[in-house]
Every structure is written in structure tokens, then in C-alpha cells.
Amino acid sequence: MYDVVIIGAGVSGCAAARELSRYNVSACVVERADDVCEGTSKANSAIIHAGYDAKEGSLMAKLNVEGNQMMTKLSEDLDIPFKRIGSFVVCTDEKERGGLEMLLERGKKNGVPDLRIVEQDELRKMEPNISDDAVAALYAPTAGIVCPFELTIALAENAVENGVEFKLETTVENIEKTENGYLVKTDRGDIETKCVVNAAGVYADRFHNMVSEKKMTIIPRKGEYYLLDKSAGQHVSHTIFAQPTKMGKGVLVTPTVHGNLLVGPTALDIENKEGVNTTYDGLQEVGQKSGRTVKNLPLRDVITSFAGLRAHEEHGDFIIEEVKDAPGFFDCAGMASPGLSASPAVGKMIADMLRDKLNLSEKANFKATRKGIVKASTLSIEERNELIKKDPKYGNIICRCEMVSEGEIVDAIHRPIPARSLDAIKRRTRAGMGRCQAGFCSPRVMEILSREVADINMENVTKAGGKSRFIVGTNKDRW
């Protein structure tokens, strides 16, 4: 029997697992996908929000500000990219200036430091490509950008290094109360546990409703995005927001930590919890609305588009609590924006509740740091030459767009959470994330994966686990 089973290996579940691993506890994370970070956590704006938007007094506001403050040390400990580039909320109509004043006051109440309103002249000096209609903006210097894949993967790997188990490609089918806790029934067998953490994203309502009489509804809110080539990455140097509406923070324009430019998202409530398709209308909306805050956007430099789902709960706040009529069952639900920003604080809050519930003691040997995959393209010539001397695979470039070496791909395959699909390798190394979108490197990555993993051959290499195979037969078989 486990002390804790966490359902869902997104950023919230992995943050909870990492914080929980500070204690003497038996814990596992159950995830239906073939890898961590396969849901909401992989398709979002990659923003660490300052914390001025959430309603004062809300859990969102509290954890957003706390999570933001924790990110600098966390990124150093986990060896992931994070940059405090600051953000602007742009007002394009003098009549709407009051909205900036409202956000400024809310931010101050939430404890966001150094907020101020900048006027047109200063704004244009800081952002030359800001819209000609911009009259003022709320400036939040503590806002930042992060790679959501690398953050989630790093949290998961560090949790594994500290004793947490991960059961991937394992679907939870039912949860039953027992005398000693819960029986989590999966397609790979039953799991007994004292406590459950429900961090299942858009499916959190399904698992909550299995154990509680007070029902929950999670509405998937779809957002569509454009990702632009690195040649467009310097078009803005801060994250640029429009003034928010009741549907969210609107379409933003932001650099990414890897040098691209990200534009989006839309906000559309849908019924399908798997509805991550892009649409003509949605992407047209992204292009149109982004032009209201940033001029001359080079949308001809788009290299891909994608859509993600936010887990919107009708009350508009995070739900992080032990369910009253299901002792030992903890919800981590409604993790819409700013869920990524708040995730370090969310993980700590959940771990603190479980520590008190189970009377857990701290480990004497908790390992707080984790070393990421060496990115050969970021090294100096001297450093790279030394690395190649030690392992010649780092001199063999597999992905030309992102300059990813064979050594990095091999490392990804043999990490504490091993990559077992092309998407999993892509999220760890960026092989396939560049201008050609894996058009050239896919066959070579497939060869390396089939070579390095005994039970994977070229015919059963997948894009993202399951039945997403690339090879479905050979010409010889057809004849």
C-alpha cells in the first residue's frame, strides 16, 4: 500500500510529487499518457505571471505571487531556463485607462512588487513595436518566461531521484473508498493507497465525482496559438498583454526562453476534453487580436500552430483541499491560468497538507538539485570540444534546426523519466522543434530510439505513445 497516489503528471502533479519527496513517504504518480507533461502543461503560454490579475484574497492570487517568487531558486536547483523579462498590459484607448489603475491596485493588494504604469513615450522606448494606438501600459518587472516542458520534466525527475514512482501509460478507471483509504483501479491493476491527490487537469471533475456527493464540473477552455521562427524572436522583448476580459488575459505576444515568438491564445469553452485541434477561425482571431497591441508582427514566420485546454472551474479559483465527505482525497483542480506560475507553491501546499494528514517526517538525505541535459549548442567551442572528446556522440548533429546532438538524445532516453517516443525526446532536447518541425531529423531520432531501447524497434516507434506509430507496414509486405 502506498501512502499517496497522485493522479496526473502535469506540472501540478509533478510539483506535488517533488515537494512530497522531501518526506519519508511511499508515493507514486499515475499518468495515462506515455510521458509527463502531456496535457494542459504542454500547451500554454509559458508565462510566469506577476500576480496582479487574480482577484485579491483568492487562492489564485496568493499562490501566483508565491510561485513567482519561488521560480528563481527552483530554476537554479532544477537546472532549467527561466528569465524575468517583465510584462506589459497595454491600454489602447484613453477611456479604458481605469482598467490599468484597477489592475495596479489589485496587484499591490496581492503583494506584487514594483508595479507601475508607464506612459506612451517610455513604453515606446522599451518596446518599439508596440501598437501605435497604445496610450499607456501596466509594467510588471517580476513577470517571466519558462519552458513548461522542462519545468515539469525536471520536477518529475527530481521526484524520482528522491524515491517517488511514476506509472506511465496507466489509466485510472475507478476509485473506491476502503477501510484504510482508497483503491485506485487502473487498466494495469489495482493500487491501494491511504491518500489520493487528484491533479488530473480537465478530468479532475471525473475523479472527484467518484468519491464525493458534492459534484464538480470542469469546463475545457481551448486556446489556440501561433509559434514563430527564431528569426522573429526579438520582435518584442517583454510579454505583451491586452487588457483582460472575463474569459481571461486575452491574446499575448511574448518571446520564449528558446528564442522563438509565441502569439495567442484564444479562449473558447468547449465540451470535448480532447479538443486540441486548431481551427481557421481561431487562428484568424489570434492574428487579428495580436495586432491590436503589437504592430508589424511577422506572421509569415509561423513554423507551427497548436491548441491547449485550460481546466476552468465555474467558481474561477483553484480548488486545493481535502474533500469534506472523502477524507484522504485531496483535490488539486481548476488549475487554469496562472496554474503554471503558481505550480511551485501549489506543490508545496499539497505536500504540507499531506505531511500534516499522515504525520510525515522529513528526509535527512533529500536531494534538492537536479542536473539537466547538456545543451551542446549553448557551450563555447572549447567546452564543446572537451565534451566531444569524452563522448563523440555530442559531435554528431541530428537536428540541424536546433543543433541537437546524438549525445543529448541518448541522454534523454536514459533519464530518470526515460523518453520513449519522439515527442518525449522533442520535449527534452528540442529535436524536431525547429523550422522544419522534424521533417529531417525524425528518421534519425527513430533509429537512435530503436537502437537504445531493447523492446522498441523501428516498426513500433511512436510519436506520443499508444497507437501513434510512424511505420504501419512496408512496401515489400504489400507485394
C-alpha positions in Angstrom: 0.0 0.0 0.0 1.2 3.5 -0.9 0.8 6.5 1.4 -0.1 8.7 -1.5 -1.2 8.2 -5.1 -1.1 11.3 -7.3 -3.3 11.2 -10.4 -1.9 13.2 -13.2 1.7 14.0 -14.2 1.2 17.6 -15.3 3.1 20.5 -13.7 0.8 20.5 -10.6 1.1 16.7 -10.0 4.8 16.7 -10.6 5.3 19.7 -8.3 3.3 18.0 -5.6 5.4 14.8 -6.1 8.7 16.7 -5.9 7.7 18.5 -2.7 6.2 15.3 -1.2 9.5 13.6 -1.8 11.1 15.7 0.9 9.4 13.4 3.4 9.7 9.7 4.3 6.7 8.6 2.3 5.8 5.9 -0.3 4.2 7.7 -3.2 3.5 7.2 -6.9 2.2 9.2 -9.8 -0.2 7.6 -12.2 -0.5 9.1 -15.7 -2.4 7.7 -18.7 0.0 9.2 -21.3 3.4 7.8 -22.2 5.2 10.8 -20.7 4.7 13.6 -18.1 3.5 17.0 -19.4 1.1 15.6 -22.0 -2.0 17.7 -21.1 -2.6 21.3 -20.2 1.0 21.7 -19.0 2.5 21.2 -22.5 0.3 23.6 -24.4 0.1 27.0 -22.7 1.7 30.5 -22.8 4.8 29.5 -20.8 4.4 32.7 -18.7 5.3 33.1 -15.1 2.7 35.8 -14.3 3.5 38.6 -11.8 0.2 38.1 -10.0 -1.9 41.3 -10.5 -4.7 39.7 -12.4 -6.3 37.3 -9.9 -8.9 38.6 -7.6 -7.4 39.8 -4.3 -7.9 37.2 -1.5 -8.2 34.3 -3.9 -6.1 31.2 -3.8 -5.0 32.0 -7.3 -3.6 35.4 -6.3 -1.8 34.0 -3.2 -0.2 31.1 -5.0 0.6 33.0 -8.1 2.7 35.5 -6.2 4.3 32.8 -4.1 5.1 30.7 -7.1 6.6 33.6 -8.9 8.9 34.3 -6.0 10.0 30.7 -5.8 10.9 30.4 -9.5 14.4 31.9 -9.4 15.8 29.4 -6.9 13.7 26.5 -8.3 15.1 27.1 -11.8 18.6 27.1 -10.4 18.1 24.0 -8.4 16.5 22.1 -11.2 18.8 23.4 -14.0 16.0 24.8 -16.3 15.8 28.0 -18.3 13.9 30.9 -16.7 14.0 34.6 -17.5 12.4 37.6 -15.7 11.7 39.7 -18.8 8.8 41.7 -17.4 5.3 42.2 -18.9 3.1 45.0 -20.1 -0.7 45.2 -20.1 -1.4 47.6 -22.9 -4.2 50.1 -23.0 -5.1 51.3 -26.5 -8.0 53.6 -25.6 -7.7 56.5 -23.2 -11.2 55.8 -21.9 -10.1 52.4 -20.7 -7.1 53.7 -18.6 -9.2 52.9 -15.5 -8.6 49.2 -16.2 -4.9 49.7 -15.7 -5.4 51.6 -12.4 -7.7 48.7 -11.2 -5.0 46.1 -12.0 -2.3 48.2 -10.4 -4.3 48.5 -7.1 -5.2 44.8 -7.2 -1.6 43.9 -7.8 -0.5 45.9 -4.8 -3.1 44.2 -2.6 -1.8 40.8 -3.9 1.7 41.7 -2.9 3.2 42.1 -6.4 6.4 44.3 -6.2 7.5 47.2 -8.4 4.3 47.5 -10.4 3.8 50.8 -12.2 2.0 52.4 -15.1 4.2 53.7 -17.9 3.1 56.3 -20.4 3.3 56.3 -24.1 6.8 57.8 -24.6 8.5 55.5 -22.2 6.5 52.5 -23.4 7.7 53.1 -27.0 11.3 53.3 -25.9 11.0 50.0 -24.1 9.0 48.3 -26.9 9.5 49.9 -30.3 7.0 47.6 -32.0 4.2 48.4 -29.6 0.9 49.4 -31.3 0.6 53.0 -32.5 -2.7 53.0 -30.6 -1.1 52.3 -27.2 -1.6 55.1 -24.7 -0.2 53.5 -21.6 0.6 50.2 -20.0 0.9 48.4 -16.6 4.5 47.3 -16.2 5.3 44.2 -14.1 9.1 43.6 -14.0 8.8 40.4 -12.0 6.9 38.6 -14.7 8.9 35.9 -16.5 9.0 33.1 -19.1 9.9 29.5 -18.6 9.8 26.2 -20.6 6.8 24.3 -19.3 8.1 21.0 -20.7 11.5 21.4 -19.0 9.9 22.6 -15.7 7.5 19.6 -15.5 10.1 17.1 -16.5 12.6 18.5 -14.1 10.1 18.3 -11.2 9.3 14.7 -12.1 12.9 13.6 -12.4 13.8 15.2 -9.1 10.9 13.4 -7.5 12.1 10.1 -8.9 15.6 10.7 -7.6 14.0 11.2 -4.2 12.0 7.9 -4.3 8.7 8.7 -6.0 7.5 6.1 -8.5 5.9 7.0 -11.8 3.4 4.7 -13.5 3.0 6.0 -17.1 0.6 4.6 -19.7 -1.7 3.7 -16.8 -5.3 4.8 -17.0 -7.3 5.3 -13.8 -10.8 3.7 -14.4 -12.4 4.0 -11.0 -11.7 5.0 -7.4 -13.3 3.2 -4.4 -13.2 4.1 -0.8 -11.8 1.4 1.5 -11.4 0.9 5.2 -7.8 2.1 5.1 -8.0 4.7 2.3 -8.7 4.1 -1.4 -8.5 1.5 -4.1 -7.4 3.1 -7.4 -8.5 0.8 -10.2 -6.4 1.1 -13.4 -6.1 -0.7 -16.7 -2.9 -2.2 -15.3 -4.1 -3.4 -12.0 -5.4 -2.1 -8.7 -3.4 0.3 -6.4 -4.1 0.6 -2.7 -3.3 3.9 -1.0 -4.0 5.9 2.1 -4.4 9.2 0.3 -5.2 10.4 -3.3 -4.2 13.6 -4.9 -6.5 14.5 -7.8 -4.3 16.5 -10.2 -6.0 15.3 -13.4 -6.4 18.6 -15.2 -9.6 18.7 -17.3 -10.5 15.3 -15.9 -10.3 16.3 -12.3 -14.1 16.5 -12.0 -14.5 12.9 -13.1 -12.3 11.6 -10.3 -13.7 14.0 -7.7 -17.2 12.9 -8.6 -16.3 9.2 -8.0 -15.8 9.8 -4.3 -17.9 12.9 -3.3 -21.6 13.7 -3.2 -20.8 17.3 -3.9 -20.2 17.3 -7.6 -17.7 19.3 -9.6 -17.7 20.5 -13.2 -14.5 21.3 -15.1 -15.0 23.1 -18.4 -12.3 22.8 -21.0 -11.3 26.2 -22.3 -9.5 25.9 -25.6 -6.7 28.3 -26.6 -5.0 28.4 -30.0 -1.5 29.7 -30.7 1.0 30.5 -33.3 4.7 29.8 -32.8 7.0 31.9 -34.9 10.6 31.1 -36.0 13.6 32.3 -34.0 14.1 35.0 -36.7 11.1 36.7 -35.2 12.1 36.2 -31.6 13.4 39.7 -31.0 10.2 41.4 -32.2 9.3 42.2 -28.6 11.5 41.9 -25.5 8.7 41.7 -22.9 5.5 39.8 -22.6 2.7 42.0 -24.1 -0.8 41.5 -22.9 -4.1 43.2 -23.9 -6.3 44.3 -21.1 -8.0 41.2 -19.7 -11.7 40.2 -20.1 -13.9 37.8 -18.2 -12.6 35.0 -20.5 -9.0 35.5 -19.5 -5.9 37.5 -20.2 -6.5 37.7 -23.9 -4.1 37.2 -26.8 -0.5 37.9 -25.8 2.8 38.2 -27.7 5.9 37.0 -26.0 9.4 35.8 -26.5 10.1 32.2 -25.4 13.1 31.1 -23.4 14.4 29.3 -26.5 14.3 32.4 -28.7 11.0 32.0 -30.6 8.0 34.3 -30.6 4.7 33.0 -29.2 1.3 34.5 -30.1 -2.1 33.5 -28.6 -4.3 32.2 -27.1 -7.9 32.3 -27.9 -10.5 31.4 -25.2 -13.4 29.2 -26.2 -15.3 26.9 -23.8 -15.9 23.5 -25.4 -17.4 20.2 -24.3 -14.7 17.9 -25.7 -11.9 17.3 -23.2 -9.7 16.1 -26.0 -10.5 19.0 -28.3 -7.0 20.3 -29.0 -7.4 20.8 -32.8 -6.6 24.2 -34.3 -9.2 25.9 -36.4 -9.2 28.5 -39.2 -11.4 30.9 -37.2 -9.3 30.5 -34.1 -6.0 31.2 -35.7 -7.5 34.2 -37.6 -8.6 35.6 -34.3 -5.1 35.2 -32.9 -3.6 37.1 -35.8 -6.3 39.9 -35.7 -6.2 40.4 -31.9 -2.4 40.3 -31.5 -2.2 43.2 -34.0 -4.1 45.4 -31.6 -1.1 45.6 -29.2 1.9 44.8 -31.3 2.5 46.2 -34.8 4.2 44.6 -37.8 4.0 41.0 -36.4 5.8 38.8 -38.9 3.1 36.1 -39.1 4.7 34.7 -42.3 7.4 33.3 -40.0 4.9 30.9 -38.3 6.5 27.5 -38.0 3.7 25.7 -36.3 0.3 26.2 -34.6 -1.2 24.3 -31.7 -4.0 24.4 -29.2 -4.3 23.6 -25.5 -7.0 23.3 -22.9 -7.3 25.2 -19.6 -9.2 23.4 -16.8 -11.8 26.1 -16.0 -14.0 25.6 -12.9 -17.2 27.7 -12.6 -16.1 29.5 -9.4 -13.0 30.8 -11.0 -10.4 29.8 -8.4 -8.1 27.0 -7.7 -9.6 24.1 -5.6 -6.8 22.7 -3.4 -8.3 21.0 -0.4 -9.2 17.7 1.3 -12.7 16.7 0.2 -15.0 17.0 3.2 -17.0 13.9 2.5 -14.0 11.9 1.3 -11.2 12.0 3.9 -7.8 11.4 2.5 -8.8 12.5 -1.0 -7.2 15.9 -2.0 -8.4 17.9 -5.0 -5.9 19.9 -7.0 -8.5 21.1 -9.5 -9.5 24.2 -11.6 -5.8 24.8 -12.4 -6.4 27.3 -15.2 -4.1 30.3 -15.7 -2.0 31.1 -13.6 -1.6 27.4 -12.8 1.9 27.2 -14.3 3.1 30.3 -12.4 1.6 29.0 -9.2 2.8 25.4 -9.6 5.8 25.6 -7.2 3.6 27.0 -4.4 0.8 24.6 -5.3 3.1 21.6 -4.9 4.2 22.9 -1.5 0.7 23.5 -0.3 -0.4 19.9 -1.3 2.7 18.4 0.3 2.1 20.4 3.5 -1.5 19.1 3.8 -0.3 15.5 3.3 2.5 15.9 5.8 0.0 17.0 8.4 -2.5 14.3 7.4 0.0 11.5 7.5 2.3 12.9 10.2 5.3 12.6 7.8 8.9 13.2 8.9 11.5 15.0 6.7 14.2 13.0 5.0 17.7 13.6 6.1 19.0 13.0 2.6 16.6 14.9 0.3 18.3 15.9 -2.9 17.1 19.4 -3.9 19.1 19.7 -7.1 18.9 18.0 -10.5 21.2 18.3 -13.5 19.5 18.8 -16.8 20.5 17.5 -20.2 23.7 19.2 -21.5 22.7 21.5 -24.4 25.7 21.3 -26.6 24.6 24.3 -28.8 24.9 26.6 -25.7 28.5 25.7 -25.0 31.6 27.5 -26.0 33.8 25.9 -28.7 36.3 24.9 -26.1 33.6 23.3 -23.9 32.0 21.5 -26.8 35.4 20.1 -27.9 36.0 18.8 -24.4 32.6 17.2 -24.3 33.1 15.5 -27.8 36.5 14.2 -26.6 34.7 12.4 -23.7 31.8 11.2 -25.9 31.9 11.6 -29.7 28.1 11.4 -29.9 28.0 15.0 -28.9 29.7 15.8 -32.2 27.1 14.2 -34.3 24.3 16.7 -35.0 20.9 15.0 -35.5 18.5 18.0 -35.5 20.1 20.7 -37.7 17.4 23.4 -36.9 18.0 23.3 -33.2 21.6 21.9 -33.4 20.7 18.9 -31.2 23.4 16.2 -30.9 23.1 12.4 -30.7 24.6 12.6 -27.2 21.7 14.7 -26.0 19.1 12.3 -27.5 20.8 9.3 -25.9 20.8 11.1 -22.5 17.1 11.9 -22.8 16.4 8.2 -23.4 18.2 7.1 -20.3 17.0 9.8 -17.8 15.1 9.1 -14.5 11.9 9.6 -16.5 13.0 8.0 -19.8 11.9 9.3 -23.2 10.1 6.5 -25.1 8.6 8.4 -28.0 9.6 11.1 -30.5 7.5 13.8 -28.7 9.1 12.8 -25.4 12.6 13.3 -26.9 11.5 16.5 -28.5 10.3 18.0 -25.2 13.6 17.1 -23.5 16.1 18.1 -26.3 14.1 20.2 -28.8 14.9 17.8 -31.6 12.1 18.4 -34.0 11.0 21.8 -32.6 12.8 23.9 -35.1 12.0 25.4 -38.5 11.4 22.2 -40.3 9.3 20.7 -37.5 11.1 17.3 -37.5 10.9 16.9 -41.3 14.6 15.9 -41.5 15.5 14.5 -38.1 12.6 12.2 -37.4 14.1 9.1 -39.1 17.4 9.6 -37.4 15.8 10.0 -33.9 13.7 6.9 -34.6 16.9 4.9 -35.3 18.6 6.1 -32.1 15.5 5.3 -30.0 15.2 1.8 -31.5 18.9 1.2 -31.0 19.0 2.3 -27.4 15.8 0.6 -26.1 15.7 -3.2 -26.3 11.9 -3.5 -26.6 11.5 -0.8 -29.2 12.2 -1.4 -32.9 11.6 0.9 -35.9 8.2 -0.5 -36.5 6.8 0.3 -33.1 8.4 3.7 -32.5 5.6 6.2 -31.7 5.0 9.9 -31.9 3.4 10.0 -28.5 2.8 6.5 -27.2 -0.3 4.3 -27.8 -1.1 3.7 -31.4 0.7 6.8 -32.8 3.2 4.7 -34.8 5.0 6.1 -37.8 5.5 2.9 -39.7 2.4 0.8 -40.4 3.9 -1.6 -43.0 6.5 -1.9 -45.7 6.2 -1.8 -49.5 7.7 -5.3 -49.6 4.8 -6.6 -47.4 2.3 -5.1 -49.9 3.7 -7.1 -52.7 
